[in-house]
Amino acid sequence: MLRFTSLSPLIVLFRMTQNTSIPVNYSMMPPMDDLNKYSHLLQVIEEMGRDIKPTYANNKNAAERLKKNIHTARILVRECVSELERVMKA
């Protein structure tokens, strides 16, 4: 199972730069606001995990929360990926 930590964005950045042979330095690290986006994404994913089982049991409230969280997660993933691409170009 994959575990996310507060250092995960930096690990992803390091792995991506390893593949493209770009050295990692402190200026390439995402600003704190972007780390907050990432931690918010992790929080939304955690909430989604709690709603999956009740959704299978036909709980309509859980299904609606899951839909809302999926929508929110998609937006956050898009923002995190665009920020990572911006950092990679810098």
Buried (B, 14 or more C-beta within 10 A) or exposed (E): EEEBEEEBBBEBBEEBBEEEEEEBEEEBBBEEEBBEBBBBBBBBBEBBEEBEEBBEEEBEEBBEBBEBBBEBBEEBBEBBEEBBEEBEEE
